[in-house]
Amino acid sequence: MKEWDENDMMEMQFALSGILDAPKIGHQFTTAKTGLRGEVCEIVRNRTGSFRLRLNVDGETRWTTATVEWLESGEWK
C-alpha cells in the first residue's frame, strides 16, 4: 500500500475542491495583489474552502491566501 505524503494529501484536497491544476510544494506561485513570486513550502486548507500558502520569496517567508477561483483561473502560474 502506498504511503501518503504531504503533496498527495494536498492534491486530494484540491481535487475535492474541484481544482484540477493546483500548485504543489516546490512549485512557483505568484500572488494576486502584490505580484510576489516564490516557492510554495506549505499549503493549509482553511475551513472556508480557501487555502493558505507559505512561500519562500527571496529567502523570506511570506503567507498568502488563495481562493478556489484564483487557483482555477491559472493566473498564479
PDB file of N, CA, C, O and CB in Angstrom:
ATOM      1  N   MET A   1       0.835  -1.183   0.000  1.00  0.00           N
ATOM      2  CA  MET A   1       0.000   0.000   0.000  1.00  0.00           C
ATOM      3  C   MET A   1       0.882   1.250   0.000  1.00  0.00           C
ATOM      4  O   MET A   1       1.891   1.313   0.701  1.00  0.00           O
ATOM      5  CB  MET A   1      -0.951  -0.004   1.216  1.00  0.00           C
ATOM      6  N   LYS A   2       0.486   2.232  -0.791  1.00  0.00           N
ATOM      7  CA  LYS A   2       1.252   3.475  -0.905  1.00  0.00           C
ATOM      8  C   LYS A   2       1.114   4.311   0.353  1.00  0.00           C
ATOM      9  O   LYS A   2       0.028   4.438   0.918  1.00  0.00           O
ATOM     10  CB  LYS A   2       0.796   4.282  -2.123  1.00  0.00           C
ATOM     11  N   GLU A   3       2.247   4.885   0.788  1.00  0.00           N
ATOM     12  CA  GLU A   3       2.203   5.841   1.899  1.00  0.00           C
ATOM     13  C   GLU A   3       1.920   7.226   1.325  1.00  0.00           C
ATOM     14  O   GLU A   3       2.478   7.601   0.294  1.00  0.00           O
ATOM     15  CB  GLU A   3       3.547   5.833   2.718  1.00  0.00           C
ATOM     16  N   TRP A   4       1.062   7.974   1.987  1.00  0.00           N
ATOM     17  CA  TRP A   4       0.668   9.302   1.524  1.00  0.00           C
ATOM     18  C   TRP A   4       1.598  10.343   2.109  1.00  0.00           C
ATOM     19  O   TRP A   4       1.844  10.367   3.315  1.00  0.00           O
ATOM     20  CB  TRP A   4      -0.794   9.610   1.903  1.00  0.00           C
ATOM     21  N   ASP A   5       2.117  11.213   1.236  1.00  0.00           N
ATOM     22  CA  ASP A   5       2.930  12.320   1.735  1.00  0.00           C
ATOM     23  C   ASP A   5       2.109  13.608   1.672  1.00  0.00           C
ATOM     24  O   ASP A   5       0.945  13.597   1.270  1.00  0.00           O
ATOM     25  CB  ASP A   5       4.251  12.460   0.912  1.00  0.00           C
ATOM     26  N   GLU A   6       2.724  14.706   2.070  1.00  0.00           N
ATOM     27  CA  GLU A   6       2.014  15.990   2.155  1.00  0.00           C
ATOM     28  C   GLU A   6       1.460  16.433   0.805  1.00  0.00           C
ATOM     29  O   GLU A   6       0.348  16.956   0.734  1.00  0.00           O
ATOM     30  CB  GLU A   6       2.942  17.066   2.703  1.00  0.00           C
ATOM     31  N   ASN A   7       2.231  16.228  -0.272  1.00  0.00           N
ATOM     32  CA  ASN A   7       1.752  16.597  -1.602  1.00  0.00           C
ATOM     33  C   ASN A   7       0.541  15.778  -2.006  1.00  0.00           C
ATOM     34  O   ASN A   7      -0.398  16.309  -2.599  1.00  0.00           O
ATOM     35  CB  ASN A   7       2.858  16.424  -2.629  1.00  0.00           C
ATOM     36  N   ASP A   8       0.553  14.483  -1.690  1.00  0.00           N
ATOM     37  CA  ASP A   8      -0.596  13.630  -2.011  1.00  0.00           C
ATOM     38  C   ASP A   8      -1.848  14.126  -1.308  1.00  0.00           C
ATOM     39  O   ASP A   8      -2.920  14.181  -1.910  1.00  0.00           O
ATOM     40  CB  ASP A   8      -0.315  12.173  -1.620  1.00  0.00           C
ATOM     41  N   MET A   9      -1.718  14.482  -0.053  1.00  0.00           N
ATOM     42  CA  MET A   9      -2.868  14.950   0.725  1.00  0.00           C
ATOM     43  C   MET A   9      -3.412  16.258   0.145  1.00  0.00           C
ATOM     44  O   MET A   9      -4.627  16.435   0.058  1.00  0.00           O
ATOM     45  CB  MET A   9      -2.477  15.142   2.208  1.00  0.00           C
ATOM     46  N   MET A  10      -2.525  17.173  -0.251  1.00  0.00           N
ATOM     47  CA  MET A  10      -2.986  18.438  -0.802  1.00  0.00           C
ATOM     48  C   MET A  10      -3.636  18.222  -2.169  1.00  0.00           C
ATOM     49  O   MET A  10      -4.623  18.880  -2.496  1.00  0.00           O
ATOM     50  CB  MET A  10      -1.820  19.432  -0.914  1.00  0.00           C
ATOM     51  N   GLU A  11      -3.085  17.299  -2.970  1.00  0.00           N
ATOM     52  CA  GLU A  11      -3.710  17.008  -4.260  1.00  0.00           C
ATOM     53  C   GLU A  11      -5.128  16.504  -4.057  1.00  0.00           C
ATOM     54  O   GLU A  11      -6.027  16.851  -4.824  1.00  0.00           O
ATOM     55  CB  GLU A  11      -2.884  15.975  -5.044  1.00  0.00           C
ATOM     56  N   MET A  12      -5.337  15.686  -3.028  1.00  0.00           N
ATOM     57  CA  MET A  12      -6.673  15.186  -2.744  1.00  0.00           C
ATOM     58  C   MET A  12      -7.583  16.336  -2.308  1.00  0.00           C
ATOM     59  O   MET A  12      -8.740  16.391  -2.725  1.00  0.00           O
ATOM     60  CB  MET A  12      -6.622  14.092  -1.657  1.00  0.00           C
ATOM     61  N   GLN A  13      -7.085  17.254  -1.478  1.00  0.00           N
ATOM     62  CA  GLN A  13      -7.878  18.404  -1.037  1.00  0.00           C
ATOM     63  C   GLN A  13      -8.257  19.288  -2.228  1.00  0.00           C
ATOM     64  O   GLN A  13      -9.396  19.742  -2.332  1.00  0.00           O
ATOM     65  CB  GLN A  13      -7.098  19.228   0.011  1.00  0.00           C
ATOM     66  N   PHE A  14      -7.291  19.529  -3.129  1.00  0.00           N
ATOM     67  CA  PHE A  14      -7.581  20.332  -4.314  1.00  0.00           C
ATOM     68  C   PHE A  14      -8.601  19.624  -5.195  1.00  0.00           C
ATOM     69  O   PHE A  14      -9.517  20.262  -5.714  1.00  0.00           O
ATOM     70  CB  PHE A  14      -6.293  20.614  -5.109  1.00  0.00           C
ATOM     71  N   ALA A  15      -8.455  18.320  -5.369  1.00  0.00           N
ATOM     72  CA  ALA A  15      -9.395  17.560  -6.197  1.00  0.00           C
ATOM     73  C   ALA A  15     -10.801  17.636  -5.610  1.00  0.00           C
ATOM     74  O   ALA A  15     -11.774  17.793  -6.347  1.00  0.00           O
ATOM     75  CB  ALA A  15      -8.946  16.089  -6.320  1.00  0.00           C
ATOM     76  N   LEU A  16     -10.910  17.524  -4.285  1.00  0.00           N
ATOM     77  CA  LEU A  16     -12.210  17.625  -3.639  1.00  0.00           C
ATOM     78  C   LEU A  16     -12.812  19.006  -3.816  1.00  0.00           C
ATOM     79  O   LEU A  16     -14.033  19.160  -3.794  1.00  0.00           O
ATOM     80  CB  LEU A  16     -12.093  17.296  -2.166  1.00  0.00           C
ATOM     81  N   SER A  17     -11.962  20.016  -3.990  1.00  0.00           N
ATOM     82  CA  SER A  17     -12.434  21.386  -4.209  1.00  0.00           C
ATOM     83  C   SER A  17     -12.724  21.653  -5.682  1.00  0.00           C
ATOM     84  O   SER A  17     -13.191  22.735  -6.039  1.00  0.00           O
ATOM     85  CB  SER A  17     -11.403  22.388  -3.696  1.00  0.00           C
ATOM     86  N   GLY A  18     -12.452  20.678  -6.528  1.00  0.00           N
ATOM     87  CA  GLY A  18     -12.703  20.846  -7.954  1.00  0.00           C
ATOM     88  C   GLY A  18     -11.585  21.546  -8.692  1.00  0.00           C
ATOM     89  O   GLY A  18     -11.785  21.977  -9.828  1.00  0.00           O
ATOM     90  N   ILE A  19     -10.407  21.677  -8.086  1.00  0.00           N
ATOM     91  CA  ILE A  19      -9.278  22.352  -8.718  1.00  0.00           C
ATOM     92  C   ILE A  19      -8.391  21.290  -9.359  1.00  0.00           C
ATOM     93  O   ILE A  19      -7.831  20.441  -8.666  1.00  0.00           O
ATOM     94  CB  ILE A  19      -8.472  23.214  -7.683  1.00  0.00           C
ATOM     95  N   LEU A  20      -8.264  21.341 -10.683  1.00  0.00           N
ATOM     96  CA  LEU A  20      -7.509  20.308 -11.383  1.00  0.00           C
ATOM     97  C   LEU A  20      -6.032  20.640 -11.522  1.00  0.00           C
ATOM     98  O   LEU A  20      -5.194  19.740 -11.467  1.00  0.00           O
ATOM     99  CB  LEU A  20      -8.097  20.083 -12.740  1.00  0.00           C
ATOM    100  N   ASP A  21      -5.699  21.897 -11.698  1.00  0.00           N
ATOM    101  CA  ASP A  21      -4.308  22.300 -11.916  1.00  0.00           C
ATOM    102  C   ASP A  21      -3.876  23.209 -10.768  1.00  0.00           C
ATOM    103  O   ASP A  21      -3.825  24.429 -10.921  1.00  0.00           O
ATOM    104  CB  ASP A  21      -4.136  23.024 -13.296  1.00  0.00           C
ATOM    105  N   ALA A  22      -3.573  22.621  -9.643  1.00  0.00           N
ATOM    106  CA  ALA A  22      -3.269  23.389  -8.431  1.00  0.00           C
ATOM    107  C   ALA A  22      -1.774  23.395  -8.148  1.00  0.00           C
ATOM    108  O   ALA A  22      -1.049  22.505  -8.593  1.00  0.00           O
ATOM    109  CB  ALA A  22      -4.027  22.815  -7.227  1.00  0.00           C
ATOM    110  N   PRO A  23      -1.308  24.406  -7.402  1.00  0.00           N
ATOM    111  CA  PRO A  23       0.108  24.434  -7.037  1.00  0.00           C
ATOM    112  C   PRO A  23       0.448  23.299  -6.088  1.00  0.00           C
ATOM    113  O   PRO A  23      -0.408  22.803  -5.357  1.00  0.00           O
ATOM    114  CB  PRO A  23       0.473  25.774  -6.400  1.00  0.00           C
ATOM    115  N   LYS A  24       1.702  22.900  -6.111  1.00  0.00           N
ATOM    116  CA  LYS A  24       2.198  21.856  -5.219  1.00  0.00           C
ATOM    117  C   LYS A  24       3.420  22.399  -4.493  1.00  0.00           C
ATOM    118  O   LYS A  24       3.999  23.402  -4.912  1.00  0.00           O
ATOM    119  CB  LYS A  24       2.542  20.544  -6.004  1.00  0.00           C
ATOM    120  N   ILE A  25       3.805  21.759  -3.436  1.00  0.00           N
ATOM    121  CA  ILE A  25       5.010  22.142  -2.715  1.00  0.00           C
ATOM    122  C   ILE A  25       6.186  22.026  -3.685  1.00  0.00           C
ATOM    123  O   ILE A  25       6.358  21.013  -4.362  1.00  0.00           O
ATOM    124  CB  ILE A  25       5.226  21.247  -1.438  1.00  0.00           C
ATOM    125  N   GLY A  26       6.980  23.078  -3.733  1.00  0.00           N
ATOM    126  CA  GLY A  26       8.105  23.142  -4.649  1.00  0.00           C
ATOM    127  C   GLY A  26       7.804  23.915  -5.922  1.00  0.00           C
ATOM    128  O   GLY A  26       8.729  24.297  -6.640  1.00  0.00           O
ATOM    129  N   HIS A  27       6.519  24.156  -6.222  1.00  0.00           N
ATOM    130  CA  HIS A  27       6.136  24.934  -7.400  1.00  0.00           C
ATOM    131  C   HIS A  27       6.292  26.421  -7.125  1.00  0.00           C
ATOM    132  O   HIS A  27       6.333  26.846  -5.970  1.00  0.00           O
ATOM    133  CB  HIS A  27       4.688  24.617  -7.816  1.00  0.00           C
ATOM    134  N   GLN A  28       6.378  27.203  -8.183  1.00  0.00           N
ATOM    135  CA  GLN A  28       6.392  28.656  -8.086  1.00  0.00           C
ATOM    136  C   GLN A  28       4.946  29.154  -8.050  1.00  0.00           C
ATOM    137  O   GLN A  28       4.069  28.598  -8.712  1.00  0.00           O
ATOM    138  CB  GLN A  28       7.179  29.295  -9.279  1.00  0.00           C
ATOM    139  N   PHE A  29       4.714  30.202  -7.272  1.00  0.00           N
ATOM    140  CA  PHE A  29       3.373  30.766  -7.124  1.00  0.00           C
ATOM    141  C   PHE A  29       3.494  32.275  -7.119  1.00  0.00           C
ATOM    142  O   PHE A  29       4.368  32.827  -6.451  1.00  0.00           O
ATOM    143  CB  PHE A  29       2.675  30.256  -5.824  1.00  0.00           C
ATOM    144  N   THR A  30       2.616  32.955  -7.864  1.00  0.00           N
ATOM    145  CA  THR A  30       2.581  34.410  -7.907  1.00  0.00           C
ATOM    146  C   THR A  30       1.319  34.899  -7.212  1.00  0.00           C
ATOM    147  O   THR A  30       0.220  34.438  -7.522  1.00  0.00           O
ATOM    148  CB  THR A  30       2.642  34.926  -9.368  1.00  0.00           C
ATOM    149  N   THR A  31       1.470  35.839  -6.266  1.00  0.00           N
ATOM    150  CA  THR A  31       0.320  36.355  -5.531  1.00  0.00           C
ATOM    151  C   THR A  31      -0.472  37.323  -6.400  1.00  0.00           C
ATOM    152  O   THR A  31       0.071  37.957  -7.305  1.00  0.00           O
ATOM    153  CB  THR A  31       0.771  37.046  -4.234  1.00  0.00           C
ATOM    154  N   ALA A  32      -1.769  37.427  -6.107  1.00  0.00           N
ATOM    155  CA  ALA A  32      -2.661  38.256  -6.921  1.00  0.00           C
ATOM    156  C   ALA A  32      -2.462  39.741  -6.660  1.00  0.00           C
ATOM    157  O   ALA A  32      -2.359  40.521  -7.607  1.00  0.00           O
ATOM    158  CB  ALA A  32      -4.106  37.883  -6.656  1.00  0.00           C
ATOM    159  N   LYS A  33      -2.406  40.145  -5.404  1.00  0.00           N
ATOM    160  CA  LYS A  33      -2.391  41.577  -5.081  1.00  0.00           C
ATOM    161  C   LYS A  33      -1.046  42.233  -5.318  1.00  0.00           C
ATOM    162  O   LYS A  33      -0.977  43.294  -5.939  1.00  0.00           O
ATOM    163  CB  LYS A  33      -2.787  41.780  -3.653  1.00  0.00           C
ATOM    164  N   THR A  34       0.028  41.617  -4.831  1.00  0.00           N
ATOM    165  CA  THR A  34       1.335  42.273  -4.901  1.00  0.00           C
ATOM    166  C   THR A  34       2.222  41.738  -6.017  1.00  0.00           C
ATOM    167  O   THR A  34       3.250  42.336  -6.334  1.00  0.00           O
ATOM    168  CB  THR A  34       2.045  42.121  -3.591  1.00  0.00           C
ATOM    169  N   GLY A  35       1.832  40.615  -6.615  1.00  0.00           N
ATOM    170  CA  GLY A  35       2.635  40.046  -7.696  1.00  0.00           C
ATOM    171  C   GLY A  35       3.921  39.394  -7.235  1.00  0.00           C
ATOM    172  O   GLY A  35       4.804  39.123  -8.049  1.00  0.00           O
ATOM    173  N   LEU A  36       4.045  39.133  -5.924  1.00  0.00           N
ATOM    174  CA  LEU A  36       5.234  38.448  -5.420  1.00  0.00           C
ATOM    175  C   LEU A  36       5.257  37.023  -5.934  1.00  0.00           C
ATOM    176  O   LEU A  36       4.219  36.366  -6.023  1.00  0.00           O
ATOM    177  CB  LEU A  36       5.274  38.466  -3.878  1.00  0.00           C
ATOM    178  N   ARG A  37       6.443  36.552  -6.269  1.00  0.00           N
ATOM    179  CA  ARG A  37       6.597  35.186  -6.764  1.00  0.00           C
ATOM    180  C   ARG A  37       7.560  34.450  -5.851  1.00  0.00           C
ATOM    181  O   ARG A  37       8.635  34.950  -5.519  1.00  0.00           O
ATOM    182  CB  ARG A  37       7.103  35.169  -8.240  1.00  0.00           C
ATOM    183  N   GLY A  38       7.153  33.245  -5.450  1.00  0.00           N
ATOM    184  CA  GLY A  38       8.008  32.460  -4.580  1.00  0.00           C
ATOM    185  C   GLY A  38       7.692  30.981  -4.675  1.00  0.00           C
ATOM    186  O   GLY A  38       6.745  30.567  -5.343  1.00  0.00           O
ATOM    187  N   GLU A  39       8.501  30.203  -3.998  1.00  0.00           N
ATOM    188  CA  GLU A  39       8.333  28.755  -3.977  1.00  0.00           C
ATOM    189  C   GLU A  39       7.347  28.355  -2.885  1.00  0.00           C
ATOM    190  O   GLU A  39       7.450  28.828  -1.753  1.00  0.00           O
ATOM    191  CB  GLU A  39       9.688  28.055  -3.763  1.00  0.00           C
ATOM    192  N   VAL A  40       6.404  27.498  -3.214  1.00  0.00           N
ATOM    193  CA  VAL A  40       5.425  27.008  -2.248  1.00  0.00           C
ATOM    194  C   VAL A  40       6.120  26.036  -1.296  1.00  0.00           C
ATOM    195  O   VAL A  40       6.699  25.039  -1.729  1.00  0.00           O
ATOM    196  CB  VAL A  40       4.219  26.322  -2.967  1.00  0.00           C
ATOM    197  N   CYS A  41       6.057  26.335   0.013  1.00  0.00           N
ATOM    198  CA  CYS A  41       6.681  25.491   1.032  1.00  0.00           C
ATOM    199  C   CYS A  41       5.653  24.727   1.859  1.00  0.00           C
ATOM    200  O   CYS A  41       5.949  23.660   2.397  1.00  0.00           O
ATOM    201  CB  CYS A  41       7.545  26.337   1.946  1.00  0.00           C
ATOM    202  N   GLU A  42       4.458  25.272   1.957  1.00  0.00           N
ATOM    203  CA  GLU A  42       3.416  24.643   2.772  1.00  0.00           C
ATOM    204  C   GLU A  42       2.058  25.106   2.262  1.00  0.00           C
ATOM    205  O   GLU A  42       1.900  26.250   1.834  1.00  0.00           O
ATOM    206  CB  GLU A  42       3.592  24.990   4.292  1.00  0.00           C
ATOM    207  N   ILE A  43       1.079  24.205   2.311  1.00  0.00           N
ATOM    208  CA  ILE A  43      -0.286  24.533   1.904  1.00  0.00           C
ATOM    209  C   ILE A  43      -1.229  24.060   2.999  1.00  0.00           C
ATOM    210  O   ILE A  43      -1.176  22.906   3.424  1.00  0.00           O
ATOM    211  CB  ILE A  43      -0.648  23.881   0.524  1.00  0.00           C
ATOM    212  N   VAL A  44      -2.095  24.966   3.452  1.00  0.00           N
ATOM    213  CA  VAL A  44      -3.048  24.649   4.516  1.00  0.00           C
ATOM    214  C   VAL A  44      -4.444  25.018   4.021  1.00  0.00           C
ATOM    215  O   VAL A  44      -4.665  26.133   3.549  1.00  0.00           O
ATOM    216  CB  VAL A  44      -2.697  25.408   5.851  1.00  0.00           C
ATOM    217  N   ARG A  45      -5.370  24.094   4.129  1.00  0.00           N
ATOM    218  CA  ARG A  45      -6.748  24.389   3.722  1.00  0.00           C
ATOM    219  C   ARG A  45      -7.488  25.028   4.888  1.00  0.00           C
ATOM    220  O   ARG A  45      -7.471  24.510   6.005  1.00  0.00           O
ATOM    221  CB  ARG A  45      -7.483  23.098   3.246  1.00  0.00           C
ATOM    222  N   ASN A  46      -8.137  26.158   4.620  1.00  0.00           N
ATOM    223  CA  ASN A  46      -8.953  26.839   5.626  1.00  0.00           C
ATOM    224  C   ASN A  46     -10.344  26.219   5.683  1.00  0.00           C
ATOM    225  O   ASN A  46     -10.779  25.568   4.733  1.00  0.00           O
ATOM    226  CB  ASN A  46      -9.050  28.350   5.320  1.00  0.00           C
ATOM    227  N   ARG A  47     -11.028  26.420   6.782  1.00  0.00           N
ATOM    228  CA  ARG A  47     -12.406  25.921   6.911  1.00  0.00           C
ATOM    229  C   ARG A  47     -13.341  26.557   5.893  1.00  0.00           C
ATOM    230  O   ARG A  47     -14.370  25.978   5.545  1.00  0.00           O
ATOM    231  CB  ARG A  47     -12.931  26.182   8.317  1.00  0.00           C
ATOM    232  N   THR A  48     -12.987  27.744   5.416  1.00  0.00           N
ATOM    233  CA  THR A  48     -13.829  28.462   4.447  1.00  0.00           C
ATOM    234  C   THR A  48     -13.706  27.899   3.038  1.00  0.00           C
ATOM    235  O   THR A  48     -14.488  28.255   2.155  1.00  0.00           O
ATOM    236  CB  THR A  48     -13.466  29.935   4.434  1.00  0.00           C
ATOM    237  N   GLY A  49     -12.729  27.021   2.821  1.00  0.00           N
ATOM    238  CA  GLY A  49     -12.512  26.459   1.494  1.00  0.00           C
ATOM    239  C   GLY A  49     -11.341  27.072   0.763  1.00  0.00           C
ATOM    240  O   GLY A  49     -10.875  26.518  -0.233  1.00  0.00           O
ATOM    241  N   SER A  50     -10.851  28.220   1.245  1.00  0.00           N
ATOM    242  CA  SER A  50      -9.669  28.821   0.630  1.00  0.00           C
ATOM    243  C   SER A  50      -8.422  28.098   1.152  1.00  0.00           C
ATOM    244  O   SER A  50      -8.514  27.221   2.010  1.00  0.00           O
ATOM    245  CB  SER A  50      -9.596  30.359   0.933  1.00  0.00           C
ATOM    246  N   PHE A  51      -7.272  28.476   0.628  1.00  0.00           N
ATOM    247  CA  PHE A  51      -6.019  27.839   1.016  1.00  0.00           C
ATOM    248  C   PHE A  51      -5.008  28.890   1.449  1.00  0.00           C
ATOM    249  O   PHE A  51      -4.929  29.965   0.854  1.00  0.00           O
ATOM    250  CB  PHE A  51      -5.455  26.997  -0.140  1.00  0.00           C
ATOM    251  N   ARG A  52      -4.234  28.579   2.486  1.00  0.00           N
ATOM    252  CA  ARG A  52      -3.111  29.415   2.910  1.00  0.00           C
ATOM    253  C   ARG A  52      -1.859  28.776   2.349  1.00  0.00           C
ATOM    254  O   ARG A  52      -1.649  27.572   2.503  1.00  0.00           O
ATOM    255  CB  ARG A  52      -3.033  29.559   4.484  1.00  0.00           C
ATOM    256  N   LEU A  53      -1.029  29.571   1.701  1.00  0.00           N
ATOM    257  CA  LEU A  53       0.215  29.080   1.138  1.00  0.00           C
ATOM    258  C   LEU A  53       1.378  29.809   1.778  1.00  0.00           C
ATOM    259  O   LEU A  53       1.403  31.038   1.832  1.00  0.00           O
ATOM    260  CB  LEU A  53       0.238  29.253  -0.389  1.00  0.00           C
ATOM    261  N   ARG A  54       2.346  29.035   2.266  1.00  0.00           N
ATOM    262  CA  ARG A  54       3.578  29.614   2.798  1.00  0.00           C
ATOM    263  C   ARG A  54       4.588  29.592   1.664  1.00  0.00           C
ATOM    264  O   ARG A  54       4.918  28.538   1.120  1.00  0.00           O
ATOM    265  CB  ARG A  54       4.108  28.828   4.069  1.00  0.00           C
ATOM    266  N   LEU A  55       5.072  30.785   1.319  1.00  0.00           N
ATOM    267  CA  LEU A  55       6.001  30.936   0.213  1.00  0.00           C
ATOM    268  C   LEU A  55       7.382  31.324   0.706  1.00  0.00           C
ATOM    269  O   LEU A  55       7.523  32.003   1.723  1.00  0.00           O
ATOM    270  CB  LEU A  55       5.488  31.968  -0.771  1.00  0.00           C
ATOM    271  N   ASN A  56       8.389  30.891  -0.015  1.00  0.00           N
ATOM    272  CA  ASN A  56       9.748  31.366   0.190  1.00  0.00           C
ATOM    273  C   ASN A  56       9.994  32.372  -0.921  1.00  0.00           C
ATOM    274  O   ASN A  56      10.130  31.998  -2.087  1.00  0.00           O
ATOM    275  CB  ASN A  56      10.816  30.182   0.180  1.00  0.00           C
ATOM    276  N   VAL A  57      10.052  33.654  -0.559  1.00  0.00           N
ATOM    277  CA  VAL A  57      10.281  34.736  -1.516  1.00  0.00           C
ATOM    278  C   VAL A  57      11.643  35.338  -1.216  1.00  0.00           C
ATOM    279  O   VAL A  57      11.805  36.082  -0.249  1.00  0.00           O
ATOM    280  CB  VAL A  57       9.149  35.825  -1.444  1.00  0.00           C
ATOM    281  N   ASP A  58      12.616  35.012  -2.047  1.00  0.00           N
ATOM    282  CA  ASP A  58      13.985  35.514  -1.858  1.00  0.00           C
ATOM    283  C   ASP A  58      14.497  35.261  -0.452  1.00  0.00           C
ATOM    284  O   ASP A  58      15.111  36.142   0.151  1.00  0.00           O
ATOM    285  CB  ASP A  58      14.045  37.001  -2.160  1.00  0.00           C
ATOM    286  N   GLY A  59      14.251  34.062   0.082  1.00  0.00           N
ATOM    287  CA  GLY A  59      14.747  33.681   1.399  1.00  0.00           C
ATOM    288  C   GLY A  59      13.870  34.115   2.562  1.00  0.00           C
ATOM    289  O   GLY A  59      14.152  33.769   3.710  1.00  0.00           O
ATOM    290  N   GLU A  60      12.818  34.861   2.287  1.00  0.00           N
ATOM    291  CA  GLU A  60      11.902  35.302   3.339  1.00  0.00           C
ATOM    292  C   GLU A  60      10.593  34.530   3.252  1.00  0.00           C
ATOM    293  O   GLU A  60      10.117  34.208   2.164  1.00  0.00           O
ATOM    294  CB  GLU A  60      11.639  36.819   3.235  1.00  0.00           C
ATOM    295  N   THR A  61      10.016  34.238   4.424  1.00  0.00           N
ATOM    296  CA  THR A  61       8.732  33.552   4.471  1.00  0.00           C
ATOM    297  C   THR A  61       7.605  34.555   4.319  1.00  0.00           C
ATOM    298  O   THR A  61       7.552  35.560   5.028  1.00  0.00           O
ATOM    299  CB  THR A  61       8.578  32.764   5.782  1.00  0.00           C
ATOM    300  N   ARG A  62       6.702  34.274   3.386  1.00  0.00           N
ATOM    301  CA  ARG A  62       5.508  35.091   3.175  1.00  0.00           C
ATOM    302  C   ARG A  62       4.316  34.157   3.110  1.00  0.00           C
ATOM    303  O   ARG A  62       4.385  33.103   2.479  1.00  0.00           O
ATOM    304  CB  ARG A  62       5.619  35.959   1.873  1.00  0.00           C
ATOM    305  N   TRP A  63       3.232  34.533   3.755  1.00  0.00           N
ATOM    306  CA  TRP A  63       1.985  33.770   3.684  1.00  0.00           C
ATOM    307  C   TRP A  63       1.007  34.510   2.799  1.00  0.00           C
ATOM    308  O   TRP A  63       0.958  35.740   2.808  1.00  0.00           O
ATOM    309  CB  TRP A  63       1.382  33.538   5.094  1.00  0.00           C
ATOM    310  N   THR A  64       0.235  33.768   2.040  1.00  0.00           N
ATOM    311  CA  THR A  64      -0.806  34.350   1.216  1.00  0.00           C
ATOM    312  C   THR A  64      -2.027  33.438   1.249  1.00  0.00           C
ATOM    313  O   THR A  64      -1.915  32.241   1.513  1.00  0.00           O
ATOM    314  CB  THR A  64      -0.310  34.568  -0.236  1.00  0.00           C
ATOM    315  N   THR A  65      -3.175  34.008   0.982  1.00  0.00           N
ATOM    316  CA  THR A  65      -4.407  33.226   0.903  1.00  0.00           C
ATOM    317  C   THR A  65      -4.819  33.133  -0.552  1.00  0.00           C
ATOM    318  O   THR A  65      -4.817  34.131  -1.273  1.00  0.00           O
ATOM    319  CB  THR A  65      -5.542  33.858   1.765  1.00  0.00           C
ATOM    320  N   ALA A  66      -5.169  31.941  -0.977  1.00  0.00           N
ATOM    321  CA  ALA A  66      -5.612  31.720  -2.351  1.00  0.00           C
ATOM    322  C   ALA A  66      -7.021  31.144  -2.336  1.00  0.00           C
ATOM    323  O   ALA A  66      -7.293  30.149  -1.664  1.00  0.00           O
ATOM    324  CB  ALA A  66      -4.639  30.775  -3.106  1.00  0.00           C
ATOM    325  N   THR A  67      -7.905  31.781  -3.082  1.00  0.00           N
ATOM    326  CA  THR A  67      -9.274  31.274  -3.193  1.00  0.00           C
ATOM    327  C   THR A  67      -9.330  30.212  -4.287  1.00  0.00           C
ATOM    328  O   THR A  67      -8.447  30.134  -5.141  1.00  0.00           O
ATOM    329  CB  THR A  67     -10.275  32.429  -3.495  1.00  0.00           C
ATOM    330  N   VAL A  68     -10.362  29.413  -4.248  1.00  0.00           N
ATOM    331  CA  VAL A  68     -10.565  28.400  -5.273  1.00  0.00           C
ATOM    332  C   VAL A  68     -10.639  29.065  -6.645  1.00  0.00           C
ATOM    333  O   VAL A  68     -10.075  28.554  -7.613  1.00  0.00           O
ATOM    334  CB  VAL A  68     -11.847  27.582  -4.990  1.00  0.00           C
ATOM    335  N   GLU A  69     -11.332  30.200  -6.736  1.00  0.00           N
ATOM    336  CA  GLU A  69     -11.468  30.907  -8.008  1.00  0.00           C
ATOM    337  C   GLU A  69     -10.105  31.354  -8.557  1.00  0.00           C
ATOM    338  O   GLU A  69      -9.846  31.231  -9.754  1.00  0.00           O
ATOM    339  CB  GLU A  69     -12.387  32.119  -7.837  1.00  0.00           C
ATOM    340  N   TRP A  70      -9.240  31.871  -7.680  1.00  0.00           N
ATOM    341  CA  TRP A  70      -7.912  32.324  -8.108  1.00  0.00           C
ATOM    342  C   TRP A  70      -7.100  31.142  -8.597  1.00  0.00           C
ATOM    343  O   TRP A  70      -6.415  31.239  -9.616  1.00  0.00           O
ATOM    344  CB  TRP A  70      -7.172  33.044  -6.958  1.00  0.00           C
ATOM    345  N   LEU A  71      -7.167  30.029  -7.887  1.00  0.00           N
ATOM    346  CA  LEU A  71      -6.406  28.854  -8.302  1.00  0.00           C
ATOM    347  C   LEU A  71      -6.927  28.299  -9.627  1.00  0.00           C
ATOM    348  O   LEU A  71      -6.142  27.899 -10.487  1.00  0.00           O
ATOM    349  CB  LEU A  71      -6.465  27.772  -7.217  1.00  0.00           C
ATOM    350  N   GLU A  72      -8.245  28.276  -9.791  1.00  0.00           N
ATOM    351  CA  GLU A  72      -8.834  27.779 -11.033  1.00  0.00           C
ATOM    352  C   GLU A  72      -8.492  28.672 -12.226  1.00  0.00           C
ATOM    353  O   GLU A  72      -8.410  28.187 -13.354  1.00  0.00           O
ATOM    354  CB  GLU A  72     -10.345  27.670 -10.885  1.00  0.00           C
ATOM    355  N   SER A  73      -8.295  29.956 -11.992  1.00  0.00           N
ATOM    356  CA  SER A  73      -8.014  30.892 -13.086  1.00  0.00           C
ATOM    357  C   SER A  73      -6.673  30.610 -13.744  1.00  0.00           C
ATOM    358  O   SER A  73      -6.480  30.943 -14.914  1.00  0.00           O
ATOM    359  CB  SER A  73      -8.040  32.322 -12.573  1.00  0.00           C
ATOM    360  N   GLY A  74      -5.744  30.002 -13.014  1.00  0.00           N
ATOM    361  CA  GLY A  74      -4.414  29.725 -13.550  1.00  0.00           C
ATOM    362  C   GLY A  74      -3.504  30.932 -13.547  1.00  0.00           C
ATOM    363  O   GLY A  74      -2.359  30.835 -13.988  1.00  0.00           O
ATOM    364  N   GLU A  75      -3.987  32.086 -13.057  1.00  0.00           N
ATOM    365  CA  GLU A  75      -3.186  33.314 -13.059  1.00  0.00           C
ATOM    366  C   GLU A  75      -2.018  33.271 -12.073  1.00  0.00           C
ATOM    367  O   GLU A  75      -1.126  34.117 -12.125  1.00  0.00           O
ATOM    368  CB  GLU A  75      -4.068  34.496 -12.737  1.00  0.00           C
ATOM    369  N   TRP A  76      -2.028  32.297 -11.188  1.00  0.00           N
ATOM    370  CA  TRP A  76      -0.964  32.185 -10.169  1.00  0.00           C
ATOM    371  C   TRP A  76       0.321  31.636 -10.752  1.00  0.00           C
ATOM    372  O   TRP A  76       1.360  31.688 -10.094  1.00  0.00           O
ATOM    373  CB  TRP A  76      -1.419  31.292  -9.019  1.00  0.00           C
ATOM    374  N   LYS A  77       0.282  31.110 -11.973  1.00  0.00           N
ATOM    375  CA  LYS A  77       1.460  30.456 -12.575  1.00  0.00           C
ATOM    376  C   LYS A  77       2.481  31.457 -13.046  1.00  0.00           C
ATOM    377  O   LYS A  77       3.524  31.074 -13.574  1.00  0.00           O
ATOM    378  CB  LYS A  77       1.047  29.578 -13.740  1.00  0.00           C
TER     379      LYS A  77
END
